[in-house]
Amino acid sequence: MSKFQMLKWAKDLFSICRSITGDGTRMTLSYFEKINPEFRRLKFKTGQKVFDWEIPKEWNIKDAYLEHESGKRYAEFKKCNLHIVGYSKPVNKKISKKELLNYIHTQKDQPDSIPYVTSYYKERWGFCLSENQKSKLPDGNYKVIIDSDLKNGNLELSDAIFKGKTKKEIFFSSYVCHPSMANNELSGPVLLNAIMRYIKSNYPKSKFTYRFVLLPETIGSIAYLSKFIKVMKSNVICGFNLTRVGDERAYSYVVSRKGNTLADDAIEAALFGLSNVKKYSYLDRESDERQYCAPGIDLPVCSFSRSGSEYPEYHTHKDNFNVVTQKGLEGSFKVVKKIIDAIELELYPKTNMFGEPNLSKRGLYTTLSQKGKNDTVRLRLNLIAQSDGMTNIFKIAKLLKEPLDKLCNEYSLLKSKKILK
């Protein structure tokens, strides 16, 4: 089963320096294109207008470090690619420690963590150290080496579409622009790829069409929407941005801007009964739900995570495989699996009967009635009572306060008895 490979995929990709453009992102997309060959590559050229934005120059880096006059090196990119400010322009010069300190970024409230810092849209350079590392830099002069280049090139992303019996789409998105951080963001792409394999294996003739995208955060989703907004507004009925889904601390989600979409119903129903679930307002949005739910776009998209960005390792070098675990990834997989299974089973259950059906003659109702011993029958009758063909299965699960998978099992039974369509 592909879900058990998620951790391996993440570890394979961890050391690659990814950004919103460049070789690291291409390598990552190519890796996933081998796992799921249905992906196709899309390119947007430097300078291309995408809504209110413009595709920036392509950035690549070979090496970077600070070398003290003694010959000792600090902030070595090849040891940790978070040591360099993302998109740093090339530098080769000598400066004093006093001047150098203006270009060093730390996370003062986490003195032993190296922070993740970027500057995509203004040319500058810089290094990242832990506060403790910075405090130990010796006095004297330093050689600053950043072997990078910024040039006209491409922003690249990958998408895949699994066509179903209907054009109506279920949409999944994650991003590939972060360097060596496991939860934010390798967990999202590996979960997305596991979902793709699950659908191919279990629903080769799916009812719904499924759209998947792997792209650089913000600028990538804006570029993608600029190309496909018409078809997506027409067809997407439910979507999820997958981010930070690999830890074991919590389950969380950011509601859509409108808060009343099919995606909102689905994620709430799928998380019902799990411990430590956190619901975030759209005012707390942080990832590409910002783009998918923006006014005028208004796609029915929620963001699904394990922990929100408040987890202590977020955007530091400590976001590693002490944070992301196989158990954490599998937990997230199970949540999304429940949603897909429910959608493919029947999104809008409808009764075949006029009035309440006679369950006894079908062996679905006990012939011995006693107070407190008919909970299963109560669930069965309540599901039938809500199956009007207009109420989605997620709303029914929420209304009945029943786990989604339990409700789906009951639906399957009633469908086999031709009580529900």
matplotlib code that plots the C-alpha trace (Angstrom):
import matplotlib.pyplot as plt

x = [0.0, 1.5, 0.7, 3.5, 6.0, 5.2, 8.0, 10.5, 9.5, 9.9, 13.4, 14.5, 13.7, 14.6, 18.1, 17.1, 17.2, 13.8, 12.5, 9.7, 11.9, 15.0, 16.7, 15.6, 12.0, 12.4, 14.1, 11.3, 8.6, 10.5, 10.6, 6.8, 6.3, 7.9, 5.6, 2.5, 3.3, -0.1, 1.5, 2.2, 4.7, 3.6, 5.9, 5.5, 8.3, 10.0, 8.2, 4.9, 1.9, -0.4, -3.2, -1.7, 1.7, 4.7, 6.8, 10.2, 13.7, 14.8, 17.1, 19.7, 22.5, 25.6, 27.2, 27.4, 29.4, 31.1, 34.8, 36.6, 40.1, 41.4, 40.0, 37.1, 33.8, 30.3, 26.8, 27.7, 25.0, 26.1, 25.6, 22.2, 20.5, 18.5, 21.7, 21.1, 18.3, 16.3, 16.9, 20.1, 21.9, 25.6, 28.2, 32.0, 33.6, 35.4, 33.7, 34.1, 32.1, 30.3, 29.1, 28.3, 26.0, 23.6, 23.1, 22.6, 19.1, 18.3, 15.2, 15.8, 13.0, 14.4, 18.1, 19.2, 17.1, 18.2, 15.3, 13.9, 14.1, 13.3, 13.4, 11.7, 10.7, 13.5, 17.1, 19.3, 21.5, 21.8, 22.6, 20.7, 22.2, 20.9, 21.2, 23.7, 25.8, 25.7, 26.9, 30.0, 31.2, 34.8, 35.8, 37.7, 37.1, 35.0, 34.9, 31.3, 30.6, 27.3, 27.6, 24.1, 22.5, 19.3, 18.3, 15.4, 13.9, 10.7, 8.5, 7.4, 4.6, 2.9, -0.8, -2.7, -6.4, -8.1, -11.3, -14.4, -18.0, -18.8, -16.8, -17.4, -14.0, -12.5, -9.3, -6.1, -3.2, 0.2, 3.4, 7.1, 8.9, 10.3, 13.8, 14.8, 11.8, 9.8, 6.4, 6.3, 6.6, 7.3, 4.4, 1.8, 3.2, 3.8, 0.3, -1.1, 0.8, -0.4, -4.0, -3.4, -2.3, -5.2, -7.7, -6.0, -6.1, -9.5, -11.6, -10.2, -13.6, -14.4, -17.7, -15.9, -13.0, -9.9, -7.5, -4.1, -1.4, 2.1, 3.3, 5.3, 3.2, 1.4, 3.0, 2.5, -1.2, -1.8, -0.1, -2.1, -5.4, -4.6, -4.5, -7.4, -9.7, -12.7, -12.8, -12.1, -14.9, -17.2, -16.2, -14.6, -17.1, -14.7, -11.0, -8.3, -4.9, -2.6, 0.1, 1.9, 0.2, 3.0, 3.2, 1.1, 0.1, -3.3, -5.7, -6.6, -8.2, -8.8, -12.4, -13.1, -13.7, -17.5, -17.4, -20.3, -19.0, -18.9, -15.3, -16.1, -18.8, -16.4, -13.4, -15.5, -17.3, -14.0, -12.4, -15.4, -14.6, -10.8, -9.1, -7.3, -9.0, -8.6, -10.8, -9.3, -11.2, -10.4, -9.0, -6.2, -5.4, -1.7, -1.3, -2.7, -6.3, -5.7, -5.6, -8.2, -10.8, -9.9, -12.8, -13.6, -12.0, -14.1, -13.3, -14.8, -11.4, -10.3, -6.8, -6.1, -3.2, -2.1, -0.5, -1.0, 2.0, 2.3, 4.3, 7.7, 9.8, 7.8, 10.1, 13.3, 15.9, 14.3, 11.3, 12.7, 11.9, 11.6, 8.4, 7.2, 6.5, 4.9, 2.1, 1.4, 1.3, -0.9, -3.3, -3.7, -4.1, -7.0, -8.8, -8.6, -9.4, -12.7, -13.7, -12.9, -14.7, -17.8, -17.8, -17.4, -20.0, -22.7, -22.5, -26.2, -28.0, -31.6, -34.3, -36.1, -39.1, -42.2, -42.4, -40.4, -39.4, -40.2, -36.8, -38.0, -38.9, -35.3, -33.7, -32.6, -34.8, -35.0, -38.3, -37.7, -37.9, -36.4, -35.4, -31.7, -30.9, -31.7, -28.9, -28.0, -31.6, -31.8, -28.8, -30.3, -33.6, -32.0, -29.9, -32.9, -34.8, -32.1, -31.6, -33.6, -31.2, -30.4, -28.4, -24.8, -23.5, -21.1, -23.9, -25.8, -22.8, -22.5, -26.3, -26.3, -23.0, -21.8, -18.3, -18.2, -16.9, -19.5, -22.2, -20.8, -20.9, -24.5, -25.3, -23.6, -25.8, -29.0, -28.0, -27.5, -31.0, -32.2, -33.6, -31.2, -30.1]
y = [0.0, 3.4, 5.1, 3.1, 4.7, 8.2, 8.5, 7.1, 9.5, 12.4, 11.2, 10.8, 14.4, 16.1, 17.3, 19.0, 22.8, 23.8, 27.2, 28.8, 28.2, 26.3, 23.0, 21.8, 22.2, 20.5, 17.6, 17.2, 17.4, 14.8, 12.5, 12.6, 12.3, 8.9, 7.8, 9.0, 9.3, 11.0, 14.3, 16.8, 19.7, 23.3, 26.2, 30.0, 32.3, 35.0, 38.2, 36.5, 38.3, 36.1, 38.2, 41.0, 39.2, 38.6, 35.5, 36.3, 35.3, 31.8, 31.2, 28.4, 28.0, 25.8, 26.8, 29.4, 29.9, 32.4, 32.0, 33.6, 35.0, 32.0, 29.7, 28.3, 28.2, 29.0, 28.9, 26.3, 25.8, 22.2, 21.2, 22.8, 24.6, 26.8, 28.6, 30.8, 33.3, 31.9, 33.8, 35.4, 37.1, 36.1, 37.6, 37.2, 39.8, 40.4, 42.3, 42.9, 41.0, 44.3, 44.7, 40.9, 40.9, 43.1, 40.2, 37.4, 36.3, 34.4, 33.3, 34.9, 33.2, 29.9, 30.4, 26.9, 26.9, 28.0, 29.9, 29.7, 33.1, 34.1, 37.2, 36.3, 39.7, 42.0, 41.2, 40.9, 38.4, 36.9, 34.0, 32.2, 31.0, 30.0, 32.7, 30.5, 30.1, 33.8, 34.6, 32.4, 34.0, 35.2, 38.8, 39.7, 39.7, 37.3, 36.2, 36.0, 33.4, 32.9, 31.0, 31.6, 33.1, 34.9, 34.8, 34.6, 31.1, 29.3, 28.7, 25.0, 23.0, 19.7, 18.8, 15.6, 15.0, 11.6, 11.8, 10.3, 9.7, 13.3, 16.5, 17.6, 17.7, 17.0, 19.0, 18.5, 20.9, 21.0, 22.8, 22.0, 25.3, 24.7, 23.4, 20.9, 20.9, 17.7, 18.8, 22.1, 21.0, 17.5, 15.9, 17.5, 16.4, 12.8, 12.6, 13.9, 11.3, 8.5, 9.7, 9.6, 6.0, 5.1, 6.4, 4.6, 1.4, 1.6, 3.8, 3.3, 4.2, 6.9, 8.8, 12.1, 13.7, 14.4, 17.2, 17.3, 20.0, 20.3, 23.9, 26.7, 28.3, 31.6, 32.4, 28.9, 28.7, 32.2, 31.1, 27.9, 29.7, 32.3, 29.5, 27.2, 29.5, 29.1, 25.3, 25.1, 27.5, 25.5, 22.0, 22.0, 21.1, 20.2, 20.8, 20.6, 22.3, 19.8, 21.2, 20.1, 16.7, 14.6, 15.1, 13.4, 16.4, 17.3, 17.4, 20.8, 22.6, 26.2, 26.7, 28.2, 31.9, 31.3, 28.5, 26.6, 24.6, 20.9, 20.9, 22.4, 19.7, 16.9, 17.8, 18.4, 15.0, 13.2, 14.5, 13.8, 11.6, 12.1, 13.6, 17.0, 18.5, 22.2, 24.4, 27.6, 30.6, 31.8, 34.8, 32.4, 31.4, 30.9, 28.8, 28.5, 28.5, 32.3, 32.0, 29.4, 31.2, 34.7, 37.0, 36.3, 32.9, 31.5, 27.8, 25.5, 24.7, 24.1, 23.6, 20.4, 20.0, 18.1, 21.0, 24.6, 26.9, 27.3, 24.1, 25.0, 23.5, 25.4, 27.2, 26.1, 23.4, 21.3, 20.5, 17.1, 13.4, 13.8, 15.8, 13.8, 10.2, 7.3, 7.2, 10.9, 10.6, 7.5, 9.4, 12.1, 9.5, 7.9, 11.2, 11.9, 8.3, 8.6, 11.6, 9.9, 6.7, 8.7, 10.7, 7.7, 5.7, 8.3, 12.0, 12.6, 9.5, 9.1, 6.7, 4.4, 4.3, 6.3, 6.7, 4.6, 1.2, -2.0, -3.1, -6.2, -8.1, -7.4, -8.6, -5.0, -4.4, -6.5, -8.2, -7.8, -4.2, -3.0, 0.5, 1.3, -1.6, -0.3, 2.2, 0.6, 0.7, 4.3, 5.2, 3.2, 5.0, 8.4, 7.8, 6.9, 9.9, 12.3, 10.6, 13.0, 13.2, 16.9, 16.6, 15.5, 12.5, 14.8, 17.0, 13.9, 12.6, 16.0, 16.1, 12.5, 13.0, 9.7, 8.9, 9.1, 5.6, 4.1, 6.0, 4.9, 1.2, 1.6, 3.3, 0.3, -2.1, -0.1, 0.2, -3.6, -4.0, -1.5, 0.8, 3.6, 4.5]
z = [0.0, -1.0, 2.3, 3.9, 1.6, 2.5, 5.1, 2.7, 0.0, 2.4, 3.6, 0.0, -0.7, 2.6, 1.7, -1.6, -1.5, -2.9, -3.6, -5.7, -8.8, -9.7, -9.9, -6.5, -7.2, -10.6, -9.0, -6.5, -9.1, -11.2, -8.2, -7.8, -11.5, -11.3, -8.4, -10.3, -14.1, -14.6, -13.6, -16.3, -16.0, -16.5, -16.9, -16.4, -17.7, -15.8, -16.2, -17.1, -15.6, -13.4, -12.1, -10.0, -9.8, -12.0, -12.2, -10.6, -11.8, -11.4, -8.5, -8.1, -5.6, -5.5, -2.2, 0.5, 3.7, 6.0, 6.4, 9.3, 8.7, 10.7, 8.0, 10.1, 8.3, 9.6, 8.2, 5.6, 3.1, 2.3, 5.9, 6.3, 3.4, 5.8, 6.6, 3.5, 3.1, 0.2, -3.1, -1.9, -4.7, -5.4, -3.1, -2.9, -0.6, 2.7, 5.5, 9.2, 11.8, 12.7, 9.2, 8.8, 11.8, 9.8, 7.4, 9.9, 10.9, 14.1, 16.0, 19.3, 21.1, 20.1, 20.6, 19.4, 16.2, 12.7, 11.2, 7.6, 5.9, 2.3, 0.1, -3.1, -4.4, -3.4, -4.1, -1.0, 0.7, 4.1, 6.3, 9.1, 12.3, 15.7, 18.2, 20.1, 16.9, 16.3, 19.8, 19.3, 16.1, 16.7, 16.1, 13.0, 9.3, 7.2, 3.6, 2.4, -0.3, -1.9, -5.2, -6.6, -9.6, -10.5, -14.1, -16.5, -16.4, -15.4, -12.5, -12.7, -11.2, -11.8, -12.1, -12.8, -13.6, -13.1, -15.1, -13.6, -14.7, -14.0, -14.7, -11.2, -9.4, -6.1, -5.8, -3.8, -3.6, -1.8, -2.3, -3.0, -2.4, 1.1, 1.6, 4.3, 6.6, 7.0, 8.1, 6.3, 3.6, 2.6, 4.4, 2.2, -1.1, 0.0, 1.4, -1.9, -3.9, -1.6, -2.1, -5.9, -5.6, -3.4, -5.9, -8.8, -6.9, -5.4, -7.8, -11.3, -12.6, -10.1, -10.0, -9.7, -11.4, -9.2, -9.8, -8.0, -8.1, -6.6, -6.9, -5.2, -2.4, -3.3, -6.6, -7.9, -6.9, -8.4, -11.6, -11.8, -11.1, -13.8, -16.3, -15.1, -13.1, -15.6, -15.6, -11.8, -10.9, -13.1, -11.9, -8.4, -5.8, -2.9, -2.3, 0.2, 0.7, 2.4, 4.6, 7.8, 7.9, 9.3, 13.0, 15.8, 17.9, 16.6, 13.7, 12.5, 9.6, 8.3, 7.1, 3.7, 3.4, 3.2, 5.8, 4.4, 1.5, 0.9, 1.9, 5.2, 5.8, 4.7, 6.8, 9.9, 9.4, 8.8, 12.0, 14.2, 17.1, 16.9, 19.9, 19.9, 16.8, 16.2, 14.0, 12.7, 11.3, 7.8, 9.5, 10.6, 7.0, 6.2, 3.2, -0.4, 0.9, 0.7, -3.1, -3.6, -1.5, -2.5, -3.6, -7.2, -7.0, -4.2, -4.7, -2.0, -0.4, 3.2, 4.5, 6.3, 8.7, 11.8, 13.8, 12.8, 12.5, 16.3, 16.7, 18.0, 15.1, 12.5, 9.9, 11.6, 11.0, 13.8, 11.6, 10.9, 11.3, 15.1, 14.1, 11.1, 11.7, 9.9, 12.4, 11.9, 8.1, 8.3, 10.6, 8.0, 5.2, 7.0, 7.4, 3.6, 2.8, 4.7, 2.7, -0.7, 0.3, 1.4, -1.8, -4.0, -2.1, -2.4, -1.9, -1.7, -0.2, -1.2, 0.0, -2.4, -0.1, 0.6, 4.3, 6.8, 5.4, 7.0, 8.3, 10.1, 7.0, 5.7, 9.0, 9.8, 12.9, 16.0, 16.6, 20.4, 21.5, 24.7, 26.0, 25.5, 23.3, 19.8, 19.1, 15.8, 14.7, 15.8, 13.6, 10.7, 10.9, 11.3, 8.2, 6.2, 7.5, 6.3, 2.9, 0.8, -2.1, -1.3, 2.0, 1.6, 3.6, 5.5, 6.8, 7.8, 9.7, 11.5, 12.2, 13.6, 15.4, 14.1, 12.8, 9.0, 8.4, 10.6, 8.7, 5.4, 6.6, 7.5, 4.1, 2.3, 4.2, 3.4, -0.2, -0.5, 0.8, -1.8, 0.8, -0.2, -3.7]

ax = plt.figure().add_subplot(projection="3d")
ax.plot(x, y, z, "-o")
ax.set_aspect("equal")
plt.show()
